[in-house]
Amino acid sequence: MDTTTTTVLHLLHDPTNLSSHIQAAKHIRRLTKTSHRFRRQLSPAIKPLVSMLCFQSVEANEAALLALLNLAVKDETNKISIVEAGALEPIVSFLQSVDSSMQEHAVAALVTLSASPVKKRAIGASGCIPCLIRILNHGSLQAKLDAILALSNLSTEPDNLTLILQSNPVPCLVNILKNSKKSSKITERCISVLELLVEFDEARVSLTSEEGGVLAVVEVLESGSHQSREHAVGTLLTMCQTDRCKYREPILKEGVIPGLLELTVQGTLKSRTKAHTLLRLLRESPYQRPELESETLENILSNIISQIDGEEQSGNAKKMLAEMVQVSMEQSLRHLQQRALVCSSSDLPITASCASEVSLK
């Protein structure tokens, strides 16, 4: 341990001087901002810093919280130590602070701490989740962004999903989807949480009851990032798989077909698979089709299109189907041309080279 670290820790343990505590906390924040070495060396500071969170001094609270935040970044051991030292209770109180800066710092701390798989359940049980949902409604832009990141981290723990549901999050999530850029990171995290929540009936009912709720998911499916589109189609697929008769019409009504058609050609592998599955579920008849009917994508879509109300939506879907078939043909042609080039440039016999390509596909 070097002289600087020793000096800082000594200042932090001075029981008589509040300004020494604040000075030390600010110094720890600077030292640990980018240095993993200092995060390790200054881990003994965690307990006194957590104690500072309970001081009757906003300056001391803020200095300690920011120092703990930097100590926790990219350091799993420190994350666990901070939670076990009792930091959650004061952090949750800061989430309810009228001081917007303290609220933002507290949410940022929860984003970092909730990245620890070991402490997700403890963090969820701390009472922070209702506070995070309220911040989605009333917090600053930065606080809202960090709140959805924290909820996204926490939502991977099953017990936390139940706690999130109890706070009625769907209206907040829908509002964020409506008002955020569809390709943004906040949209990506928001739709990922929603995909997990629609495993529960309460969330599905809330989404379809919320004005523009299903439409907001469809718009992400159409215009989001690759990851967001994957979560969006997954959200709709979960709904349809859970209760096809109940959710088929609300999904179709929002004009989902063009976006699904595009995903079958241009989405990620998971998106394409989910889009194909959802399109099959959106067919008119839930019963077994005639054996002679081919289950090509074109036949599935023709069946759906015939049931769509309104000439404009039906026309758009037909246009998208034609474009999809054209793109698919062009991709197949390019693939054949590439294979031909590989085969012609190889020293191996053509049949052997082509067989190798097919086996790797």
Helices and strands as residue ranges (DSSP letters): H 3-12, H 18-31, H 36-41, G 43-45, H 46-52, H 58-72, H 76-84, H 88-95, H 100-113, H 120-124, H 128-138, H 141-154, H 158-166, H 170-179, H 185-197, H 201-209, H 213-223, H 226-242, H 244-253, H 257-266, H 269-281, H 297-305, H 311-345, H 350-360
